[in-house]
Amino acid sequence: MGFSLTLLGVLIGEMFASQRGLGYLIMNAIGGHDVPTMMAVVLILATVAVLIGAALLHIDRRLHRGAA
């Protein structure tokens, strides 16, 4: 859960206070009504978040199984 909140915080920060990054790219796509770019970036972010979240969950389960 901490990873998800951290990723969300970074993206929100980039959306409003950055000159580059994925958040900035999303804001530019929104401003230019560039739906394909916006959807591509969101899909990439969602995929990365799900994969990393699943990997961290797997690691957590392995660590807790070994400790019991």
PyMOL Python script that loads the backbone (N, CA, C, O; Angstrom):
from pymol import cmd

cmd.read_pdbstr("""\
ATOM      1  N   MET A   1       0.832  -1.188   0.000  1.00  0.00           N
ATOM      2  CA  MET A   1       0.000   0.000   0.000  1.00  0.00           C
ATOM      3  C   MET A   1       0.878   1.254   0.000  1.00  0.00           C
ATOM      4  O   MET A   1       0.530   2.265  -0.611  1.00  0.00           O
ATOM      5  N   GLY A   2       1.991   1.179   0.675  1.00  0.00           N
ATOM      6  CA  GLY A   2       2.890   2.322   0.714  1.00  0.00           C
ATOM      7  C   GLY A   2       3.426   2.674  -0.660  1.00  0.00           C
ATOM      8  O   GLY A   2       3.561   3.851  -0.996  1.00  0.00           O
ATOM      9  N   PHE A   3       3.734   1.650  -1.463  1.00  0.00           N
ATOM     10  CA  PHE A   3       4.228   1.907  -2.813  1.00  0.00           C
ATOM     11  C   PHE A   3       3.180   2.631  -3.644  1.00  0.00           C
ATOM     12  O   PHE A   3       3.501   3.585  -4.352  1.00  0.00           O
ATOM     13  N   SER A   4       1.932   2.188  -3.566  1.00  0.00           N
ATOM     14  CA  SER A   4       0.856   2.807  -4.346  1.00  0.00           C
ATOM     15  C   SER A   4       0.665   4.273  -3.975  1.00  0.00           C
ATOM     16  O   SER A   4       0.498   5.124  -4.849  1.00  0.00           O
ATOM     17  N   LEU A   5       0.690   4.562  -2.692  1.00  0.00           N
ATOM     18  CA  LEU A   5       0.531   5.947  -2.243  1.00  0.00           C
ATOM     19  C   LEU A   5       1.718   6.808  -2.651  1.00  0.00           C
ATOM     20  O   LEU A   5       1.553   7.976  -3.005  1.00  0.00           O
ATOM     21  N   THR A   6       2.900   6.237  -2.602  1.00  0.00           N
ATOM     22  CA  THR A   6       4.091   6.982  -3.020  1.00  0.00           C
ATOM     23  C   THR A   6       4.036   7.283  -4.509  1.00  0.00           C
ATOM     24  O   THR A   6       4.317   8.408  -4.922  1.00  0.00           O
ATOM     25  N   LEU A   7       3.678   6.298  -5.320  1.00  0.00           N
ATOM     26  CA  LEU A   7       3.560   6.507  -6.762  1.00  0.00           C
ATOM     27  C   LEU A   7       2.518   7.572  -7.072  1.00  0.00           C
ATOM     28  O   LEU A   7       2.750   8.444  -7.910  1.00  0.00           O
ATOM     29  N   LEU A   8       1.394   7.508  -6.413  1.00  0.00           N
ATOM     30  CA  LEU A   8       0.338   8.497  -6.625  1.00  0.00           C
ATOM     31  C   LEU A   8       0.805   9.895  -6.228  1.00  0.00           C
ATOM     32  O   LEU A   8       0.531  10.863  -6.938  1.00  0.00           O
ATOM     33  N   GLY A   9       1.503  10.007  -5.110  1.00  0.00           N
ATOM     34  CA  GLY A   9       2.011  11.309  -4.677  1.00  0.00           C
ATOM     35  C   GLY A   9       3.013  11.894  -5.651  1.00  0.00           C
ATOM     36  O   GLY A   9       2.985  13.094  -5.924  1.00  0.00           O
ATOM     37  N   VAL A  10       3.886  11.071  -6.171  1.00  0.00           N
ATOM     38  CA  VAL A  10       4.875  11.546  -7.152  1.00  0.00           C
ATOM     39  C   VAL A  10       4.184  12.017  -8.420  1.00  0.00           C
ATOM     40  O   VAL A  10       4.539  13.058  -8.974  1.00  0.00           O
ATOM     41  N   LEU A  11       3.207  11.262  -8.877  1.00  0.00           N
ATOM     42  CA  LEU A  11       2.497  11.652 -10.100  1.00  0.00           C
ATOM     43  C   LEU A  11       1.729  12.958  -9.924  1.00  0.00           C
ATOM     44  O   LEU A  11       1.734  13.811 -10.811  1.00  0.00           O
ATOM     45  N   ILE A  12       1.084  13.107  -8.800  1.00  0.00           N
ATOM     46  CA  ILE A  12       0.347  14.359  -8.558  1.00  0.00           C
ATOM     47  C   ILE A  12       1.320  15.532  -8.478  1.00  0.00           C
ATOM     48  O   ILE A  12       1.038  16.610  -9.000  1.00  0.00           O
ATOM     49  N   GLY A  13       2.455  15.325  -7.830  1.00  0.00           N
ATOM     50  CA  GLY A  13       3.464  16.384  -7.773  1.00  0.00           C
ATOM     51  C   GLY A  13       3.973  16.750  -9.153  1.00  0.00           C
ATOM     52  O   GLY A  13       4.152  17.929  -9.458  1.00  0.00           O
ATOM     53  N   GLU A  14       4.208  15.748  -9.990  1.00  0.00           N
ATOM     54  CA  GLU A  14       4.673  16.014 -11.349  1.00  0.00           C
ATOM     55  C   GLU A  14       3.608  16.719 -12.184  1.00  0.00           C
ATOM     56  O   GLU A  14       3.930  17.538 -13.044  1.00  0.00           O
ATOM     57  N   MET A  15       2.360  16.405 -11.934  1.00  0.00           N
ATOM     58  CA  MET A  15       1.287  17.006 -12.726  1.00  0.00           C
ATOM     59  C   MET A  15       1.217  18.518 -12.535  1.00  0.00           C
ATOM     60  O   MET A  15       0.879  19.253 -13.462  1.00  0.00           O
ATOM     61  N   PHE A  16       1.535  18.970 -11.341  1.00  0.00           N
ATOM     62  CA  PHE A  16       1.322  20.380 -11.050  1.00  0.00           C
ATOM     63  C   PHE A  16       2.590  21.185 -10.855  1.00  0.00           C
ATOM     64  O   PHE A  16       2.534  22.415 -10.890  1.00  0.00           O
ATOM     65  N   ALA A  17       3.728  20.546 -10.651  1.00  0.00           N
ATOM     66  CA  ALA A  17       4.918  21.321 -10.304  1.00  0.00           C
ATOM     67  C   ALA A  17       6.170  20.881 -11.056  1.00  0.00           C
ATOM     68  O   ALA A  17       7.283  21.133 -10.594  1.00  0.00           O
ATOM     69  N   SER A  18       6.010  20.233 -12.197  1.00  0.00           N
ATOM     70  CA  SER A  18       7.179  19.705 -12.874  1.00  0.00           C
ATOM     71  C   SER A  18       7.245  20.190 -14.315  1.00  0.00           C
ATOM     72  O   SER A  18       6.234  20.552 -14.917  1.00  0.00           O
ATOM     73  N   GLN A  19       8.445  20.187 -14.845  1.00  0.00           N
ATOM     74  CA  GLN A  19       8.654  20.543 -16.245  1.00  0.00           C
ATOM     75  C   GLN A  19       8.892  19.305 -17.103  1.00  0.00           C
ATOM     76  O   GLN A  19       9.039  19.416 -18.320  1.00  0.00           O
ATOM     77  N   ARG A  20       8.933  18.120 -16.480  1.00  0.00           N
ATOM     78  CA  ARG A  20       9.079  16.867 -17.211  1.00  0.00           C
ATOM     79  C   ARG A  20       8.605  15.722 -16.335  1.00  0.00           C
ATOM     80  O   ARG A  20       8.391  15.891 -15.135  1.00  0.00           O
ATOM     81  N   GLY A  21       8.446  14.579 -16.934  1.00  0.00           N
ATOM     82  CA  GLY A  21       7.977  13.410 -16.211  1.00  0.00           C
ATOM     83  C   GLY A  21       6.646  12.940 -16.761  1.00  0.00           C
ATOM     84  O   GLY A  21       6.056  13.583 -17.629  1.00  0.00           O
ATOM     85  N   LEU A  22       6.183  11.821 -16.251  1.00  0.00           N
ATOM     86  CA  LEU A  22       4.940  11.249 -16.760  1.00  0.00           C
ATOM     87  C   LEU A  22       3.718  12.074 -16.367  1.00  0.00           C
ATOM     88  O   LEU A  22       2.771  12.189 -17.146  1.00  0.00           O
ATOM     89  N   GLY A  23       3.733  12.643 -15.177  1.00  0.00           N
ATOM     90  CA  GLY A  23       2.628  13.513 -14.772  1.00  0.00           C
ATOM     91  C   GLY A  23       2.526  14.737 -15.658  1.00  0.00           C
ATOM     92  O   GLY A  23       1.432  15.151 -16.043  1.00  0.00           O
ATOM     93  N   TYR A  24       3.668  15.309 -15.976  1.00  0.00           N
ATOM     94  CA  TYR A  24       3.709  16.464 -16.877  1.00  0.00           C
ATOM     95  C   TYR A  24       3.211  16.073 -18.266  1.00  0.00           C
ATOM     96  O   TYR A  24       2.480  16.830 -18.905  1.00  0.00           O
ATOM     97  N   LEU A  25       3.609  14.893 -18.726  1.00  0.00           N
ATOM     98  CA  LEU A  25       3.172  14.407 -20.033  1.00  0.00           C
ATOM     99  C   LEU A  25       1.655  14.223 -20.066  1.00  0.00           C
ATOM    100  O   LEU A  25       1.011  14.545 -21.065  1.00  0.00           O
ATOM    101  N   ILE A  26       1.089  13.710 -18.985  1.00  0.00           N
ATOM    102  CA  ILE A  26      -0.367  13.551 -18.921  1.00  0.00           C
ATOM    103  C   ILE A  26      -1.057  14.914 -18.969  1.00  0.00           C
ATOM    104  O   ILE A  26      -2.046  15.083 -19.682  1.00  0.00           O
ATOM    105  N   MET A  27      -0.546  15.874 -18.224  1.00  0.00           N
ATOM    106  CA  MET A  27      -1.158  17.209 -18.218  1.00  0.00           C
ATOM    107  C   MET A  27      -1.077  17.868 -19.590  1.00  0.00           C
ATOM    108  O   MET A  27      -2.030  18.520 -20.017  1.00  0.00           O
ATOM    109  N   ASN A  28       0.052  17.705 -20.290  1.00  0.00           N
ATOM    110  CA  ASN A  28       0.161  18.249 -21.644  1.00  0.00           C
ATOM    111  C   ASN A  28      -0.820  17.568 -22.587  1.00  0.00           C
ATOM    112  O   ASN A  28      -1.418  18.229 -23.437  1.00  0.00           O
ATOM    113  N   ALA A  29      -0.992  16.268 -22.452  1.00  0.00           N
ATOM    114  CA  ALA A  29      -1.936  15.542 -23.294  1.00  0.00           C
ATOM    115  C   ALA A  29      -3.372  15.986 -23.010  1.00  0.00           C
ATOM    116  O   ALA A  29      -4.179  16.110 -23.931  1.00  0.00           O
ATOM    117  N   ILE A  30      -3.685  16.223 -21.746  1.00  0.00           N
ATOM    118  CA  ILE A  30      -5.023  16.704 -21.396  1.00  0.00           C
ATOM    119  C   ILE A  30      -5.255  18.093 -21.994  1.00  0.00           C
ATOM    120  O   ILE A  30      -6.308  18.366 -22.572  1.00  0.00           O
ATOM    121  N   GLY A  31      -4.255  18.967 -21.845  1.00  0.00           N
ATOM    122  CA  GLY A  31      -4.376  20.324 -22.379  1.00  0.00           C
ATOM    123  C   GLY A  31      -4.491  20.361 -23.892  1.00  0.00           C
ATOM    124  O   GLY A  31      -5.174  21.225 -24.441  1.00  0.00           O
ATOM    125  N   GLY A  32      -3.833  19.436 -24.568  1.00  0.00           N
ATOM    126  CA  GLY A  32      -3.874  19.406 -26.028  1.00  0.00           C
ATOM    127  C   GLY A  32      -4.926  18.461 -26.579  1.00  0.00           C
ATOM    128  O   GLY A  32      -4.963  18.221 -27.786  1.00  0.00           O
ATOM    129  N   HIS A  33      -5.786  17.917 -25.720  1.00  0.00           N
ATOM    130  CA  HIS A  33      -6.838  16.981 -26.117  1.00  0.00           C
ATOM    131  C   HIS A  33      -6.259  15.805 -26.902  1.00  0.00           C
ATOM    132  O   HIS A  33      -6.846  15.355 -27.886  1.00  0.00           O
ATOM    133  N   ASP A  34      -5.109  15.317 -26.459  1.00  0.00           N
ATOM    134  CA  ASP A  34      -4.418  14.197 -27.096  1.00  0.00           C
ATOM    135  C   ASP A  34      -4.748  12.919 -26.331  1.00  0.00           C
ATOM    136  O   ASP A  34      -3.971  12.459 -25.494  1.00  0.00           O
ATOM    137  N   VAL A  35      -5.915  12.357 -26.637  1.00  0.00           N
ATOM    138  CA  VAL A  35      -6.409  11.195 -25.905  1.00  0.00           C
ATOM    139  C   VAL A  35      -5.508   9.960 -26.066  1.00  0.00           C
ATOM    140  O   VAL A  35      -5.268   9.273 -25.074  1.00  0.00           O
ATOM    141  N   PRO A  36      -5.001   9.647 -27.259  1.00  0.00           N
ATOM    142  CA  PRO A  36      -4.145   8.463 -27.364  1.00  0.00           C
ATOM    143  C   PRO A  36      -2.888   8.526 -26.485  1.00  0.00           C
ATOM    144  O   PRO A  36      -2.520   7.528 -25.865  1.00  0.00           O
ATOM    145  N   THR A  37      -2.235   9.676 -26.428  1.00  0.00           N
ATOM    146  CA  THR A  37      -1.049   9.826 -25.577  1.00  0.00           C
ATOM    147  C   THR A  37      -1.424   9.694 -24.104  1.00  0.00           C
ATOM    148  O   THR A  37      -0.746   9.014 -23.334  1.00  0.00           O
ATOM    149  N   MET A  38      -2.514  10.356 -23.729  1.00  0.00           N
ATOM    150  CA  MET A  38      -2.960  10.310 -22.341  1.00  0.00           C
ATOM    151  C   MET A  38      -3.286   8.873 -21.925  1.00  0.00           C
ATOM    152  O   MET A  38      -2.882   8.437 -20.847  1.00  0.00           O
ATOM    153  N   MET A  39      -3.998   8.150 -22.756  1.00  0.00           N
ATOM    154  CA  MET A  39      -4.370   6.783 -22.426  1.00  0.00           C
ATOM    155  C   MET A  39      -3.151   5.859 -22.412  1.00  0.00           C
ATOM    156  O   MET A  39      -3.088   4.936 -21.600  1.00  0.00           O
ATOM    157  N   ALA A  40      -2.195   6.094 -23.292  1.00  0.00           N
ATOM    158  CA  ALA A  40      -0.980   5.276 -23.319  1.00  0.00           C
ATOM    159  C   ALA A  40      -0.182   5.445 -22.030  1.00  0.00           C
ATOM    160  O   ALA A  40       0.280   4.462 -21.450  1.00  0.00           O
ATOM    161  N   VAL A  41      -0.020   6.688 -21.579  1.00  0.00           N
ATOM    162  CA  VAL A  41       0.729   6.942 -20.347  1.00  0.00           C
ATOM    163  C   VAL A  41       0.001   6.345 -19.148  1.00  0.00           C
ATOM    164  O   VAL A  41       0.632   5.741 -18.281  1.00  0.00           O
ATOM    165  N   VAL A  42      -1.298   6.505 -19.091  1.00  0.00           N
ATOM    166  CA  VAL A  42      -2.082   5.949 -17.986  1.00  0.00           C
ATOM    167  C   VAL A  42      -2.001   4.420 -17.996  1.00  0.00           C
ATOM    168  O   VAL A  42      -1.886   3.804 -16.936  1.00  0.00           O
ATOM    169  N   LEU A  43      -2.060   3.805 -19.176  1.00  0.00           N
ATOM    170  CA  LEU A  43      -1.958   2.353 -19.270  1.00  0.00           C
ATOM    171  C   LEU A  43      -0.578   1.872 -18.819  1.00  0.00           C
ATOM    172  O   LEU A  43      -0.476   0.868 -18.113  1.00  0.00           O
ATOM    173  N   ILE A  44       0.466   2.567 -19.215  1.00  0.00           N
ATOM    174  CA  ILE A  44       1.822   2.213 -18.782  1.00  0.00           C
ATOM    175  C   ILE A  44       1.936   2.321 -17.267  1.00  0.00           C
ATOM    176  O   ILE A  44       2.465   1.418 -16.619  1.00  0.00           O
ATOM    177  N   LEU A  45       1.447   3.415 -16.701  1.00  0.00           N
ATOM    178  CA  LEU A  45       1.512   3.605 -15.254  1.00  0.00           C
ATOM    179  C   LEU A  45       0.716   2.539 -14.506  1.00  0.00           C
ATOM    180  O   LEU A  45       1.182   2.012 -13.495  1.00  0.00           O
ATOM    181  N   ALA A  46      -0.464   2.224 -14.990  1.00  0.00           N
ATOM    182  CA  ALA A  46      -1.286   1.211 -14.327  1.00  0.00           C
ATOM    183  C   ALA A  46      -0.609  -0.160 -14.393  1.00  0.00           C
ATOM    184  O   ALA A  46      -0.616  -0.906 -13.414  1.00  0.00           O
ATOM    185  N   THR A  47      -0.029  -0.487 -15.541  1.00  0.00           N
ATOM    186  CA  THR A  47       0.653  -1.771 -15.692  1.00  0.00           C
ATOM    187  C   THR A  47       1.847  -1.873 -14.757  1.00  0.00           C
ATOM    188  O   THR A  47       2.034  -2.890 -14.089  1.00  0.00           O
ATOM    189  N   VAL A  48       2.651  -0.826 -14.711  1.00  0.00           N
ATOM    190  CA  VAL A  48       3.820  -0.824 -13.831  1.00  0.00           C
ATOM    191  C   VAL A  48       3.384  -0.927 -12.368  1.00  0.00           C
ATOM    192  O   VAL A  48       3.980  -1.677 -11.595  1.00  0.00           O
ATOM    193  N   ALA A  49       2.355  -0.181 -11.988  1.00  0.00           N
ATOM    194  CA  ALA A  49       1.888  -0.205 -10.601  1.00  0.00           C
ATOM    195  C   ALA A  49       1.370  -1.592 -10.218  1.00  0.00           C
ATOM    196  O   ALA A  49       1.652  -2.075  -9.121  1.00  0.00           O
ATOM    197  N   VAL A  50       0.623  -2.229 -11.105  1.00  0.00           N
ATOM    198  CA  VAL A  50       0.086  -3.557 -10.808  1.00  0.00           C
ATOM    199  C   VAL A  50       1.223  -4.579 -10.708  1.00  0.00           C
ATOM    200  O   VAL A  50       1.232  -5.403  -9.794  1.00  0.00           O
ATOM    201  N   LEU A  51       2.177  -4.530 -11.639  1.00  0.00           N
ATOM    202  CA  LEU A  51       3.279  -5.489 -11.616  1.00  0.00           C
ATOM    203  C   LEU A  51       4.147  -5.331 -10.371  1.00  0.00           C
ATOM    204  O   LEU A  51       4.500  -6.321  -9.730  1.00  0.00           O
ATOM    205  N   ILE A  52       4.487  -4.109 -10.030  1.00  0.00           N
ATOM    206  CA  ILE A  52       5.317  -3.891  -8.839  1.00  0.00           C
ATOM    207  C   ILE A  52       4.541  -4.244  -7.577  1.00  0.00           C
ATOM    208  O   ILE A  52       5.098  -4.833  -6.651  1.00  0.00           O
ATOM    209  N   GLY A  53       3.264  -3.891  -7.534  1.00  0.00           N
ATOM    210  CA  GLY A  53       2.437  -4.246  -6.383  1.00  0.00           C
ATOM    211  C   GLY A  53       2.333  -5.755  -6.209  1.00  0.00           C
ATOM    212  O   GLY A  53       2.416  -6.260  -5.089  1.00  0.00           O
ATOM    213  N   ALA A  54       2.151  -6.475  -7.309  1.00  0.00           N
ATOM    214  CA  ALA A  54       2.078  -7.937  -7.236  1.00  0.00           C
ATOM    215  C   ALA A  54       3.412  -8.535  -6.793  1.00  0.00           C
ATOM    216  O   ALA A  54       3.445  -9.482  -6.007  1.00  0.00           O
ATOM    217  N   ALA A  55       4.509  -7.977  -7.300  1.00  0.00           N
ATOM    218  CA  ALA A  55       5.830  -8.470  -6.896  1.00  0.00           C
ATOM    219  C   ALA A  55       6.070  -8.242  -5.410  1.00  0.00           C
ATOM    220  O   ALA A  55       6.574  -9.128  -4.719  1.00  0.00           O
ATOM    221  N   LEU A  56       5.715  -7.069  -4.918  1.00  0.00           N
ATOM    222  CA  LEU A  56       5.895  -6.786  -3.492  1.00  0.00           C
ATOM    223  C   LEU A  56       5.000  -7.669  -2.630  1.00  0.00           C
ATOM    224  O   LEU A  56       5.418  -8.109  -1.559  1.00  0.00           O
ATOM    225  N   LEU A  57       3.787  -7.931  -3.076  1.00  0.00           N
ATOM    226  CA  LEU A  57       2.887  -8.822  -2.346  1.00  0.00           C
ATOM    227  C   LEU A  57       3.450 -10.242  -2.306  1.00  0.00           C
ATOM    228  O   LEU A  57       3.380 -10.911  -1.275  1.00  0.00           O
ATOM    229  N   HIS A  58       4.002 -10.697  -3.415  1.00  0.00           N
ATOM    230  CA  HIS A  58       4.613 -12.027  -3.468  1.00  0.00           C
ATOM    231  C   HIS A  58       5.796 -12.121  -2.502  1.00  0.00           C
ATOM    232  O   HIS A  58       5.934 -13.106  -1.778  1.00  0.00           O
ATOM    233  N   ILE A  59       6.636 -11.106  -2.496  1.00  0.00           N
ATOM    234  CA  ILE A  59       7.784 -11.079  -1.581  1.00  0.00           C
ATOM    235  C   ILE A  59       7.311 -11.086  -0.134  1.00  0.00           C
ATOM    236  O   ILE A  59       7.873 -11.796   0.700  1.00  0.00           O
ATOM    237  N   ASP A  60       6.284 -10.301   0.168  1.00  0.00           N
ATOM    238  CA  ASP A  60       5.754 -10.241   1.529  1.00  0.00           C
ATOM    239  C   ASP A  60       5.221 -11.602   1.963  1.00  0.00           C
ATOM    240  O   ASP A  60       5.470 -12.040   3.086  1.00  0.00           O
ATOM    241  N   ARG A  61       4.499 -12.259   1.087  1.00  0.00           N
ATOM    242  CA  ARG A  61       3.946 -13.577   1.433  1.00  0.00           C
ATOM    243  C   ARG A  61       5.051 -14.604   1.651  1.00  0.00           C
ATOM    244  O   ARG A  61       4.959 -15.432   2.557  1.00  0.00           O
ATOM    245  N   ARG A  62       6.096 -14.556   0.826  1.00  0.00           N
ATOM    246  CA  ARG A  62       7.214 -15.494   1.007  1.00  0.00           C
ATOM    247  C   ARG A  62       7.938 -15.246   2.321  1.00  0.00           C
ATOM    248  O   ARG A  62       8.323 -16.192   3.009  1.00  0.00           O
ATOM    249  N   LEU A  63       8.124 -13.981   2.673  1.00  0.00           N
ATOM    250  CA  LEU A  63       8.811 -13.660   3.920  1.00  0.00           C
ATOM    251  C   LEU A  63       7.992 -14.087   5.127  1.00  0.00           C
ATOM    252  O   LEU A  63       8.544 -14.601   6.100  1.00  0.00           O
ATOM    253  N   HIS A  64       6.694 -13.881   5.076  1.00  0.00           N
ATOM    254  CA  HIS A  64       5.850 -14.260   6.205  1.00  0.00           C
ATOM    255  C   HIS A  64       5.661 -15.768   6.301  1.00  0.00           C
ATOM    256  O   HIS A  64       5.478 -16.291   7.400  1.00  0.00           O
ATOM    257  N   ARG A  65       5.699 -16.459   5.207  1.00  0.00           N
ATOM    258  CA  ARG A  65       5.581 -17.910   5.220  1.00  0.00           C
ATOM    259  C   ARG A  65       6.835 -18.531   5.827  1.00  0.00           C
ATOM    260  O   ARG A  65       6.755 -19.526   6.547  1.00  0.00           O
ATOM    261  N   GLY A  66       7.984 -17.944   5.536  1.00  0.00           N
ATOM    262  CA  GLY A  66       9.233 -18.463   6.078  1.00  0.00           C
ATOM    263  C   GLY A  66       9.389 -18.183   7.561  1.00  0.00           C
ATOM    264  O   GLY A  66      10.085 -18.923   8.256  1.00  0.00           O
ATOM    265  N   ALA A  67       8.745 -17.114   8.067  1.00  0.00           N
ATOM    266  CA  ALA A  67       8.872 -16.732   9.465  1.00  0.00           C
ATOM    267  C   ALA A  67       7.960 -17.553  10.379  1.00  0.00           C
ATOM    268  O   ALA A  67       8.204 -17.659  11.581  1.00  0.00           O
ATOM    269  N   ALA A  68       6.922 -18.123   9.802  1.00  0.00           N
ATOM    270  CA  ALA A  68       5.936 -18.849  10.628  1.00  0.00           C
ATOM    271  C   ALA A  68       6.356 -20.240  10.991  1.00  0.00           C
ATOM    272  O   ALA A  68       5.619 -20.948  11.678  1.00  0.00           O
TER     273      ALA A  68
END
""", "prot")
cmd.dss("prot")
cmd.show_as("cartoon", "prot")
cmd.util.cbc("prot")
cmd.orient("prot")
